[in-house]
Amino acid sequence: MGFDAWFFARLDYKDKEKRLNDKELEFVWRPSTEHLGNDVQIFTHTLYAHYSAPHGFDFDSTSNDIPWVNDEKSKDFNSESEAQALILQLEERADHYLTDDIFVLFGEDFKWMNAYQYYDSLDNMIEYMNTHHGDRYHLKYSTPSDYVDAVFAHNVKWPTKYDDMFPYSDNPDAYWTGYFSSRPNDKEYIRRASYNFHASSQQFAKTVIDQSTDDATIKNIIDAKWEMLDDIGINQHHDAVTGTGKQAVANDYAWRLFRGMK
């Protein structure tokens, strides 16, 4: 697929605990070597704390965590205390990876409800840390690609993983299985809706390019196609086509497909 690396969070809790202790959260994954050999491989990064912000540094308006304030004239000035709390977490994370570059995510599900507020604190955090603790830490907005380039520059000999990731358990007696078998009727219905969408798209294309078709009809067709495309896309969610969502949500998914096909 042309990827240089992939980042993921959902690793069996026992496997992750061992990898934390052995500094093997990053590795080269060579799946199905008996069929594919060693040429098929990818650098893999296990996220330290799911895809969540460090504890105490969720700056969204939906959180109770306090903003990062650099203004020393403000009664809410808290930069140095926040810096010390952050440093403890950065040191803890760095202890579990093989290089001194660390990849820290901010946000979570349903976050960034107030992006301005979030970025304001992140800007303050980056400015203060680089100014007052820059001899040890350099923070910057980054990307997965930048991070991969940085760790590869260290020329580390990475551990290797060969086996699959599934089934996995995120705590005792909580195995994530059934993705390929749960709610088979829903899976079939999603496939049928996709067939319907692609077949009707070809028919609609002939209508749209017909010079005699009026603008109102074309608009109705385009609106309907976009709605159906959206419904099929929603049904590709990892709690939709997998069949792992709650029943009320599964009912809504099916209703959307029915409406679109109708």
Backbone as CSV, one residue per row, in Angstrom:
resi,resn,N_x,N_y,N_z,CA_x,CA_y,CA_z,C_x,C_y,C_z
1,MET,0.823,-1.221,0.000,0.000,0.000,0.000,0.846,1.256,0.000
2,GLY,2.160,1.106,0.128,3.031,2.269,0.091,3.249,2.943,1.430
3,PHE,2.765,2.322,2.508,2.956,2.927,3.834,4.362,2.631,4.353
4,ASP,4.923,3.602,5.073,6.220,3.398,5.724,6.055,2.871,7.147
5,ALA,4.903,3.161,7.742,4.698,2.784,9.142,3.213,2.801,9.447
6,TRP,2.859,2.212,10.578,1.481,2.364,11.051,1.476,2.477,12.566
7,PHE,0.479,3.203,13.055,0.335,3.506,14.472,-0.993,2.921,14.935
8,PHE,-0.967,2.230,16.063,-2.215,1.647,16.538,-2.213,1.585,18.065
9,ALA,-3.411,1.344,18.630,-3.554,1.398,20.086,-3.991,0.077,20.696
10,ARG,-4.707,-0.735,19.943,-5.394,-1.872,20.546,-4.520,-3.123,20.510
11,LEU,-3.775,-3.282,21.575,-2.882,-4.432,21.746,-3.309,-5.179,23.003
12,ASP,-3.230,-6.497,22.979,-3.597,-7.284,24.149,-2.878,-6.758,25.390
13,TYR,-3.628,-6.652,26.483,-3.074,-5.963,27.651,-1.849,-6.673,28.228
14,LYS,-1.799,-8.004,28.116,-0.625,-8.725,28.607,0.572,-8.510,27.675
15,ASP,0.297,-8.509,26.382,1.349,-8.244,25.402,1.893,-6.830,25.595
16,LYS,0.980,-5.867,25.800,1.427,-4.483,25.964,2.249,-4.320,27.240
17,GLU,1.829,-4.965,28.319,2.590,-4.869,29.567,4.011,-5.381,29.384
18,LYS,4.153,-6.498,28.681,5.484,-7.050,28.430,6.297,-6.111,27.539
19,ARG,5.655,-5.567,26.514,6.371,-4.669,25.615,6.773,-3.371,26.313
20,LEU,5.929,-2.897,27.223,6.308,-1.728,28.021,7.578,-2.004,28.808
21,ASN,7.627,-3.146,29.461,8.776,-3.480,30.301,10.033,-3.742,29.480
22,ASP,9.866,-4.268,28.260,11.010,-4.641,27.428,11.381,-3.575,26.394
23,LYS,10.715,-2.424,26.431,10.932,-1.366,25.440,10.712,-1.888,24.017
24,GLU,9.629,-2.616,23.833,9.311,-3.171,22.518,7.945,-2.693,22.024
25,LEU,7.580,-1.467,22.391,6.326,-0.900,21.893,6.431,-0.526,20.417
26,GLU,7.652,-0.407,19.928,7.895,-0.184,18.510,8.630,-1.391,17.957
27,PHE,8.174,-1.864,16.798,8.769,-3.072,16.252,8.525,-3.137,14.748
28,VAL,9.244,-4.024,14.104,8.993,-4.328,12.699,8.071,-5.535,12.652
29,TRP,6.936,-5.377,12.026,5.946,-6.460,11.939,6.079,-7.144,10.589
30,ARG,6.260,-8.453,10.626,6.364,-9.267,9.413,5.271,-10.342,9.454
31,PRO,4.074,-10.007,9.028,2.974,-10.965,9.114,3.051,-12.036,8.041
32,SER,2.573,-13.224,8.366,2.456,-14.320,7.390,3.766,-14.586,6.659
33,THR,4.843,-14.694,7.420,6.153,-14.903,6.785,6.209,-16.220,6.027
34,GLU,5.396,-17.217,6.464,5.426,-18.501,5.761,4.888,-18.372,4.338
35,HIS,4.099,-17.335,4.085,3.565,-17.102,2.742,4.248,-15.936,2.039
36,LEU,4.597,-14.910,2.798,5.065,-13.664,2.193,6.564,-13.442,2.340
37,GLY,7.218,-14.226,3.202,8.636,-14.028,3.432,8.900,-12.774,4.254
38,ASN,10.147,-12.352,4.282,10.541,-11.196,5.082,10.492,-9.882,4.310
39,ASP,10.126,-9.936,3.039,10.076,-8.704,2.246,8.870,-7.859,2.601
40,VAL,7.817,-8.498,3.113,6.605,-7.771,3.494,6.702,-7.451,4.984
41,GLN,6.933,-6.192,5.284,7.112,-5.782,6.675,6.750,-4.316,6.808
42,ILE,6.473,-3.899,8.045,6.146,-2.495,8.273,6.553,-2.095,9.686
43,PHE,7.105,-0.908,9.813,7.448,-0.371,11.125,6.162,-0.052,11.879
44,THR,6.059,-0.508,13.106,4.823,-0.411,13.884,5.073,0.316,15.196
45,HIS,4.210,1.277,15.488,4.300,2.053,16.725,3.040,1.824,17.543
46,THR,3.205,1.304,18.761,2.081,1.131,19.680,1.902,2.413,20.479
47,LEU,0.730,3.002,20.422,0.474,4.234,21.154,0.534,3.973,22.651
48,TYR,1.110,4.907,23.370,1.357,4.702,24.797,0.067,4.679,25.612
49,ALA,-0.813,5.623,25.359,-2.045,5.735,26.147,-3.232,5.873,25.202
50,HIS,-3.503,4.766,24.480,-4.580,4.770,23.489,-4.321,5.945,22.540
51,TYR,-5.325,6.735,22.182,-5.067,7.949,21.400,-5.543,9.162,22.193
52,SER,-5.300,9.094,23.505,-5.778,10.126,24.418,-4.664,11.100,24.772
53,ALA,-5.085,12.283,25.230,-4.126,13.262,25.735,-3.508,12.747,27.036
54,PRO,-2.304,13.198,27.371,-1.739,12.843,28.676,-2.687,13.247,29.799
55,HIS,-2.655,12.477,30.872,-3.579,12.719,31.983,-3.394,14.140,32.531
56,GLY,-4.511,14.876,32.597,-4.480,16.239,33.107,-4.271,17.301,32.046
57,PHE,-4.118,16.878,30.776,-3.806,17.845,29.707,-4.797,17.766,28.555
58,ASP,-6.021,17.445,28.880,-7.104,17.510,27.904,-7.697,18.910,28.002
59,PHE,-7.354,19.762,27.069,-7.678,21.190,27.161,-9.019,21.545,26.519
60,ASP,-9.821,20.548,26.170,-11.093,20.832,25.517,-12.111,21.358,26.526
61,SER,-13.134,22.020,26.016,-14.180,22.559,26.883,-15.025,21.459,27.502
62,THR,-14.927,20.235,26.963,-15.667,19.109,27.540,-14.945,18.486,28.721
63,SER,-13.755,18.989,29.035,-12.929,18.404,30.088,-12.888,19.316,31.314
64,ASN,-12.559,18.727,32.448,-12.362,19.499,33.678,-10.902,19.888,33.885
65,ASP,-10.013,19.465,32.964,-8.602,19.845,33.077,-8.455,21.343,32.852
66,ILE,-7.569,21.960,33.602,-7.430,23.413,33.554,-6.594,23.835,32.347
67,PRO,-6.814,25.044,31.813,-5.995,25.545,30.696,-4.557,25.791,31.146
68,TRP,-3.647,25.816,30.180,-2.243,26.147,30.427,-2.107,27.657,30.247
69,VAL,-1.719,28.379,31.319,-1.684,29.837,31.299,-0.256,30.320,31.532
70,ASN,0.293,31.051,30.560,1.665,31.557,30.655,1.761,32.965,31.240
71,ASP,0.680,33.683,31.257,0.691,35.077,31.690,0.919,35.159,33.199
72,GLU,2.118,35.649,33.592,2.456,35.708,35.012,1.608,36.720,35.773
73,LYS,0.960,37.641,35.061,0.098,38.624,35.714,-1.278,38.043,36.036
74,SER,-1.580,36.907,35.458,-2.901,36.298,35.662,-2.936,35.519,36.966
75,LYS,-4.074,35.587,37.629,-4.239,34.807,38.862,-4.258,33.311,38.561
76,ASP,-4.452,32.971,37.282,-4.502,31.564,36.885,-3.161,31.072,36.339
77,PHE,-2.119,31.891,36.468,-0.792,31.482,35.986,-0.410,30.135,36.612
78,ASN,-0.064,29.183,35.747,0.224,27.840,36.264,1.293,27.109,35.457
79,SER,2.041,27.836,34.653,2.916,27.188,33.681,3.944,26.250,34.306
80,GLU,4.607,26.695,35.363,5.675,25.865,35.910,5.130,24.609,36.583
81,SER,4.024,24.737,37.294,3.440,23.541,37.904,2.935,22.573,36.836
82,GLU,2.349,23.119,35.762,1.910,22.269,34.663,3.120,21.624,33.973
83,ALA,4.189,22.390,33.829,5.392,21.862,33.190,5.956,20.681,33.977
84,GLN,6.009,20.820,35.288,6.545,19.736,36.112,5.679,18.485,36.025
85,ALA,4.371,18.680,35.976,3.464,17.536,35.840,3.643,16.870,34.476
86,LEU,3.835,17.680,33.447,4.039,17.132,32.112,5.367,16.395,32.017
87,ILE,6.407,16.967,32.621,7.725,16.350,32.574,7.691,14.946,33.165
88,LEU,6.975,14.773,34.268,6.865,13.445,34.879,6.292,12.436,33.884
89,GLN,5.280,12.870,33.124,4.664,11.959,32.160,5.572,11.715,30.955
90,LEU,6.282,12.747,30.514,7.193,12.570,29.392,8.335,11.620,29.750
91,GLU,8.848,11.772,30.965,9.921,10.879,31.415,9.427,9.443,31.494
92,GLU,8.221,9.267,32.004,7.647,7.929,32.117,7.508,7.288,30.738
93,ARG,7.024,8.055,29.778,6.863,7.527,28.426,8.209,7.192,27.798
94,ALA,9.158,8.111,27.929,10.465,7.916,27.306,11.153,6.653,27.809
95,ASP,10.860,6.265,29.054,11.468,5.066,29.630,11.044,3.792,28.917
96,HIS,9.978,3.862,28.133,9.439,2.647,27.518,9.699,2.580,26.012
97,TYR,10.455,3.551,25.468,10.783,3.530,24.047,12.294,3.532,23.877
98,LEU,12.761,3.162,22.701,14.192,2.973,22.478,14.917,4.253,22.086
99,THR,14.178,5.313,21.727,14.827,6.576,21.370,14.313,7.679,22.296
100,ASP,14.915,8.861,22.198,14.450,9.980,23.016,13.464,10.868,22.259
101,ASP,12.983,10.401,21.118,11.858,11.052,20.444,10.583,10.342,20.870
102,ILE,9.595,11.083,21.326,8.337,10.462,21.735,7.166,11.130,21.033
103,PHE,6.167,10.323,20.759,5.000,10.712,19.974,3.827,10.850,20.947
104,VAL,3.376,12.092,21.167,2.338,12.349,22.169,1.089,12.871,21.479
105,LEU,-0.012,12.179,21.651,-1.261,12.591,21.030,-2.085,13.452,21.975
106,PHE,-2.892,14.334,21.409,-3.836,15.143,22.178,-5.216,14.998,21.545
107,GLY,-6.224,14.950,22.396,-7.577,14.760,21.902,-8.138,13.433,22.368
108,GLU,-9.161,12.962,21.709,-9.819,11.680,21.990,-11.115,11.672,21.215
109,ASP,-11.938,10.642,21.412,-13.270,10.632,20.816,-14.076,11.828,21.336
110,PHE,-14.779,12.488,20.431,-15.670,13.602,20.780,-14.934,14.796,21.386
111,LYS,-13.646,14.905,21.115,-12.894,16.068,21.577,-12.796,17.102,20.451
112,TRP,-12.072,18.179,20.726,-11.942,19.315,19.817,-13.300,19.992,19.594
113,MET,-14.169,19.924,20.618,-15.422,20.667,20.543,-15.139,22.173,20.561
114,ASN,-14.020,22.548,21.207,-13.582,23.943,21.221,-12.115,23.955,20.814
115,ALA,-11.889,23.904,19.510,-10.521,23.795,19.010,-9.689,25.023,19.354
116,TYR,-10.310,26.202,19.328,-9.562,27.424,19.652,-8.998,27.326,21.073
117,GLN,-9.842,26.921,22.014,-9.393,26.796,23.405,-8.295,25.753,23.531
118,TYR,-8.459,24.639,22.813,-7.475,23.551,22.893,-6.122,24.024,22.366
119,TYR,-6.126,24.625,21.186,-4.864,25.059,20.584,-4.217,26.202,21.367
120,ASP,-5.027,27.029,22.010,-4.471,28.116,22.820,-3.599,27.552,23.934
121,SER,-4.087,26.513,24.617,-3.296,25.890,25.678,-2.095,25.150,25.116
122,LEU,-2.268,24.474,23.980,-1.137,23.770,23.378,-0.044,24.747,22.948
123,ASP,-0.444,25.883,22.378,0.539,26.911,22.019,1.314,27.368,23.244
124,ASN,0.587,27.624,24.334,1.238,28.059,25.578,2.170,26.982,26.110
125,MET,1.729,25.739,26.061,2.540,24.629,26.550,3.844,24.522,25.762
126,ILE,3.744,24.564,24.432,4.927,24.431,23.590,5.892,25.588,23.828
127,GLU,5.346,26.803,23.886,6.196,27.981,24.083,6.926,27.912,25.427
128,TYR,6.196,27.595,26.478,6.808,27.592,27.819,7.849,26.481,27.951
129,MET,7.517,25.284,27.490,8.438,24.158,27.626,9.726,24.412,26.850
130,ASN,9.615,24.942,25.647,10.811,25.170,24.844,11.657,26.311,25.388
131,THR,11.010,27.286,26.021,11.734,28.430,26.572,12.400,28.097,27.898
132,HIS,11.695,27.378,28.773,12.181,27.152,30.133,12.782,25.767,30.359
133,HIS,12.474,24.832,29.486,13.012,23.475,29.645,13.570,22.953,28.330
134,GLY,13.984,23.880,27.470,14.436,23.515,26.135,15.739,22.749,26.098
135,ASP,16.517,22.781,27.194,17.755,22.023,27.210,17.506,20.524,27.222
136,ARG,16.317,20.138,27.697,15.984,18.711,27.777,14.838,18.324,26.850
137,TYR,13.915,19.254,26.632,12.719,18.945,25.848,12.543,19.969,24.729
138,HIS,12.169,19.477,23.578,11.762,20.358,22.492,10.432,19.854,21.973
139,LEU,9.398,20.638,22.188,8.049,20.264,21.762,7.704,20.953,20.458
140,LYS,6.951,20.269,19.596,6.501,20.884,18.357,5.265,20.132,17.848
141,TYR,4.448,20.862,17.091,3.379,20.192,16.359,4.033,19.313,15.299
142,SER,3.548,18.099,15.173,4.232,17.169,14.296,3.232,16.291,13.553
143,THR,3.757,15.326,12.830,2.948,14.375,12.069,3.553,12.987,12.244
144,PRO,2.787,11.946,11.958,3.384,10.603,11.991,4.615,10.482,11.096
145,SER,4.577,11.110,9.928,5.720,11.032,9.008,6.970,11.663,9.614
146,ASP,6.804,12.833,10.234,7.945,13.486,10.875,8.527,12.604,11.976
147,TYR,7.633,11.983,12.738,8.094,11.131,13.838,8.867,9.931,13.303
148,VAL,8.349,9.280,12.273,9.031,8.118,11.705,10.411,8.508,11.195
149,ASP,10.511,9.656,10.523,11.816,10.121,10.053,12.778,10.331,11.225
150,ALA,12.241,10.868,12.331,13.088,11.159,13.499,13.630,9.883,14.132
151,VAL,12.772,8.881,14.336,13.249,7.661,14.998,14.142,6.837,14.073
152,PHE,13.884,6.906,12.775,14.745,6.165,11.855,16.145,6.749,11.823
153,ALA,16.271,8.033,12.112,17.592,8.671,12.117,18.474,8.122,13.229
154,HIS,17.882,7.479,14.239,18.658,6.911,15.339,19.314,5.580,14.965
155,ASN,18.896,5.016,13.838,19.488,3.764,13.357,19.415,2.658,14.410
156,VAL,18.219,2.458,14.950,17.992,1.452,15.984,17.739,0.090,15.339
157,LYS,18.189,-0.968,15.979,17.827,-2.324,15.562,16.516,-2.676,16.272
158,TRP,15.452,-2.723,15.522,14.126,-2.885,16.120,13.797,-4.347,16.367
159,PRO,13.044,-4.628,17.427,12.534,-5.997,17.610,11.562,-6.348,16.488
160,THR,11.296,-7.631,16.324,10.438,-8.096,15.234,9.255,-8.867,15.792
161,LYS,8.098,-8.671,15.147,6.890,-9.412,15.513,6.388,-10.149,14.275
162,TYR,5.969,-11.416,14.456,5.533,-12.227,13.331,4.060,-12.636,13.418
163,ASP,3.537,-12.750,14.611,2.191,-13.310,14.749,1.124,-12.234,14.566
164,ASP,-0.138,-12.652,14.615,-1.262,-11.768,14.389,-1.584,-10.982,15.659
165,MET,-2.512,-10.013,15.544,-2.920,-9.193,16.685,-4.213,-9.702,17.333
166,PHE,-4.918,-10.588,16.657,-6.220,-11.028,17.149,-6.206,-12.510,17.503
167,PRO,-7.106,-12.946,18.409,-7.974,-12.075,19.216,-7.169,-11.404,20.322
168,TYR,-7.640,-10.261,20.763,-6.937,-9.596,21.846,-7.915,-9.224,22.952
169,SER,-7.365,-9.054,24.143,-8.173,-8.708,25.307,-7.620,-7.426,25.904
170,ASP,-8.504,-6.452,26.178,-8.011,-5.209,26.777,-8.048,-5.250,28.301
171,ASN,-8.627,-6.307,28.876,-8.547,-6.595,30.304,-8.992,-8.040,30.492
172,PRO,-8.791,-8.606,31.671,-9.121,-10.031,31.849,-10.557,-10.350,31.448
173,ASP,-10.720,-11.435,30.707,-12.036,-11.946,30.289,-12.802,-10.943,29.426
174,ALA,-12.101,-10.140,28.663,-12.762,-9.174,27.774,-12.108,-9.258,26.400
175,TYR,-12.377,-10.363,25.712,-11.764,-10.591,24.401,-12.585,-9.948,23.293
176,TRP,-11.877,-9.318,22.370,-12.508,-8.667,21.225,-12.511,-9.673,20.071
177,THR,-13.628,-10.342,19.896,-13.747,-11.329,18.829,-15.092,-11.144,18.141
178,GLY,-15.294,-11.859,17.044,-16.585,-11.837,16.382,-16.722,-10.835,15.258
179,TYR,-15.662,-10.122,14.941,-15.761,-9.093,13.895,-16.264,-9.658,12.567
180,PHE,-15.847,-10.880,12.258,-16.160,-11.438,10.942,-17.453,-12.249,10.947
181,SER,-18.071,-12.394,12.111,-19.271,-13.235,12.187,-20.462,-12.556,12.860
182,SER,-20.246,-11.485,13.606,-21.344,-10.831,14.310,-22.318,-10.186,13.331
183,ARG,-23.619,-10.300,13.621,-24.689,-9.699,12.817,-24.485,-9.949,11.312
184,PRO,-24.473,-11.203,10.890,-24.234,-11.503,9.465,-25.285,-10.903,8.544
185,ASN,-26.534,-10.771,9.010,-27.557,-10.165,8.155,-27.223,-8.707,7.854
186,ASP,-26.689,-8.004,8.838,-26.288,-6.619,8.604,-25.158,-6.542,7.588
187,LYS,-24.217,-7.459,7.704,-23.104,-7.476,6.753,-23.621,-7.678,5.325
188,GLU,-24.567,-8.603,5.178,-25.126,-8.860,3.852,-25.908,-7.650,3.352
189,TYR,-26.608,-6.987,4.244,-27.417,-5.832,3.861,-26.531,-4.669,3.406
190,ILE,-25.417,-4.479,4.090,-24.457,-3.444,3.699,-23.892,-3.741,2.314
191,ARG,-23.580,-5.006,2.065,-23.063,-5.380,0.750,-24.114,-5.143,-0.331
192,ARG,-25.369,-5.520,-0.042,-26.433,-5.323,-1.021,-26.632,-3.832,-1.302
193,ALA,-26.560,-3.016,-0.273,-26.695,-1.570,-0.464,-25.576,-1.027,-1.338
194,SER,-24.373,-1.568,-1.161,-23.240,-1.125,-1.979,-23.447,-1.508,-3.438
195,TYR,-23.933,-2.744,-3.673,-24.252,-3.148,-5.048,-25.264,-2.182,-5.656
196,ASN,-26.297,-1.903,-4.877,-27.363,-1.022,-5.344,-26.803,0.350,-5.708
197,PHE,-25.949,0.854,-4.849,-25.378,2.188,-5.068,-24.582,2.239,-6.365
198,HIS,-23.688,1.269,-6.557,-22.807,1.318,-7.727,-23.579,1.057,-9.020
199,ALA,-24.543,0.137,-8.972,-25.338,-0.129,-10.176,-26.186,1.084,-10.544
200,SER,-26.832,1.678,-9.543,-27.676,2.842,-9.821,-26.852,4.039,-10.258
201,SER,-25.619,4.124,-9.787,-24.754,5.238,-10.197,-24.542,5.222,-11.706
202,GLN,-24.370,4.027,-12.274,-24.176,3.935,-13.720,-25.449,4.365,-14.462
203,GLN,-26.588,3.958,-13.919,-27.844,4.352,-14.556,-28.059,5.862,-14.451
204,PHE,-27.780,6.397,-13.278,-27.974,7.835,-13.078,-27.013,8.648,-13.943
205,ALA,-25.824,8.106,-14.155,-24.840,8.829,-14.972,-25.382,9.062,-16.381
206,LYS,-26.059,8.055,-16.912,-26.641,8.213,-18.253,-27.700,9.315,-18.265
207,THR,-28.473,9.364,-17.165,-29.514,10.393,-17.087,-28.915,11.784,-16.969
208,VAL,-27.862,11.912,-16.156,-27.273,13.225,-15.895,-26.631,13.801,-17.153
209,ILE,-26.004,12.941,-17.968,-25.323,13.461,-19.160,-26.281,13.622,-20.349
210,ASP,-27.513,13.181,-20.151,-28.514,13.377,-21.203,-28.876,14.857,-21.273
211,GLN,-28.693,15.447,-22.442,-28.905,16.887,-22.600,-30.347,17.307,-22.307
212,SER,-31.271,16.358,-22.409,-32.678,16.717,-22.211,-33.127,16.673,-20.756
213,THR,-32.258,16.193,-19.841,-32.629,16.102,-18.427,-32.632,17.488,-17.806
214,ASP,-33.710,17.836,-17.109,-33.797,19.174,-16.521,-32.944,19.265,-15.266
215,ASP,-32.606,20.498,-14.866,-31.714,20.750,-13.742,-32.277,20.225,-12.426
216,ALA,-33.588,20.342,-12.229,-34.199,19.897,-10.974,-34.017,18.395,-10.785
217,THR,-34.194,17.632,-11.871,-34.005,16.179,-11.794,-32.560,15.832,-11.469
218,ILE,-31.641,16.529,-12.112,-30.217,16.279,-11.851,-29.885,16.575,-10.390
219,LYS,-30.414,17.664,-9.863,-30.150,18.010,-8.468,-30.699,16.936,-7.534
220,ASN,-31.895,16.449,-7.811,-32.482,15.400,-6.969,-31.639,14.131,-6.986
221,ILE,-31.137,13.783,-8.167,-30.290,12.597,-8.293,-29.012,12.769,-7.481
222,ILE,-28.368,13.923,-7.646,-27.099,14.167,-6.940,-27.319,14.153,-5.429
223,ASP,-28.381,14.781,-4.957,-28.662,14.787,-3.519,-28.869,13.373,-2.993
224,ALA,-29.630,12.570,-3.763,-29.899,11.196,-3.328,-28.623,10.360,-3.305
225,LYS,-27.767,10.534,-4.312,-26.534,9.757,-4.380,-25.590,10.122,-3.240
226,TRP,-25.484,11.404,-2.931,-24.612,11.817,-1.833,-25.119,11.246,-0.514
227,GLU,-26.440,11.240,-0.328,-27.004,10.712,0.915,-26.705,9.222,1.048
228,MET,-26.872,8.494,-0.055,-26.598,7.060,-0.026,-25.112,6.789,0.188
229,LEU,-24.268,7.574,-0.462,-22.820,7.425,-0.272,-22.452,7.639,1.191
230,ASP,-23.079,8.630,1.816,-22.846,8.912,3.226,-23.291,7.737,4.088
231,ASP,-24.461,7.173,3.777,-24.975,6.052,4.567,-24.071,4.828,4.461
232,ILE,-23.594,4.540,3.244,-22.689,3.401,3.080,-21.378,3.661,3.814
233,GLY,-20.894,4.901,3.751,-19.662,5.242,4.467,-19.811,5.074,5.967
234,ILE,-20.935,5.540,6.506,-21.191,5.389,7.942,-21.181,3.922,8.339
235,ASN,-21.708,3.068,7.464,-21.779,1.644,7.768,-20.436,0.932,7.678
236,GLN,-19.382,1.654,7.252,-18.036,1.085,7.305,-17.354,1.347,8.647
237,HIS,-18.045,2.025,9.548,-17.473,2.295,10.870,-17.147,0.981,11.579
238,HIS,-16.154,1.032,12.456,-15.697,-0.209,13.084,-16.676,-0.768,14.116
239,ASP,-17.759,-0.071,14.376,-18.832,-0.650,15.175,-20.105,-0.816,14.352
240,ALA,-19.986,-0.753,13.017,-21.155,-0.913,12.135,-21.044,-2.226,11.364
241,VAL,-20.200,-2.247,10.330,-20.076,-3.456,9.514,-19.564,-4.635,10.348
242,THR,-18.839,-4.356,11.416,-18.361,-5.423,12.297,-19.481,-6.049,13.110
243,GLY,-20.576,-5.312,13.286,-21.677,-5.835,14.088,-21.471,-5.703,15.577
244,THR,-20.592,-4.804,16.015,-20.288,-4.694,17.445,-20.992,-3.520,18.125
245,GLY,-21.855,-2.810,17.393,-22.559,-1.681,17.991,-23.745,-2.139,18.835
246,LYS,-24.337,-1.215,19.576,-25.531,-1.526,20.359,-26.723,-1.698,19.415
247,GLN,-27.758,-2.382,19.900,-28.880,-2.733,19.031,-29.580,-1.504,18.453
248,ALA,-29.795,-0.489,19.277,-30.481,0.710,18.787,-29.685,1.368,17.667
249,VAL,-28.360,1.336,17.786,-27.502,1.931,16.753,-27.532,1.074,15.493
250,ALA,-27.502,-0.244,15.661,-27.581,-1.150,14.508,-28.896,-0.952,13.761
251,ASN,-29.975,-0.735,14.503,-31.265,-0.474,13.862,-31.202,0.791,13.011
252,ASP,-30.533,1.812,13.526,-30.410,3.072,12.790,-29.584,2.881,11.525
253,TYR,-28.488,2.113,11.627,-27.678,1.830,10.441,-28.531,1.167,9.358
254,ALA,-29.302,0.145,9.756,-30.125,-0.585,8.785,-31.201,0.322,8.182
255,TRP,-31.797,1.172,9.013,-32.821,2.082,8.515,-32.245,3.035,7.479
256,ARG,-31.040,3.526,7.710,-30.410,4.426,6.754,-30.199,3.736,5.407
257,LEU,-29.756,2.488,5.447,-29.548,1.756,4.195,-30.871,1.510,3.479
258,PHE,-31.877,1.138,4.244,-33.211,0.918,3.652,-33.709,2.191,2.972
259,ARG,-33.585,3.314,3.682,-34.030,4.585,3.128,-33.281,4.913,1.842
260,GLY,-31.971,4.688,1.865,-31.155,4.997,0.693,-31.529,4.149,-0.509
261,MET,-31.734,2.834,-0.297,-32.083,1.963,-1.410,-33.471,2.259,-1.936
262,LYS,-34.381,2.585,-1.020,-35.745,2.892,-1.430,-35.777,4.149,-2.325
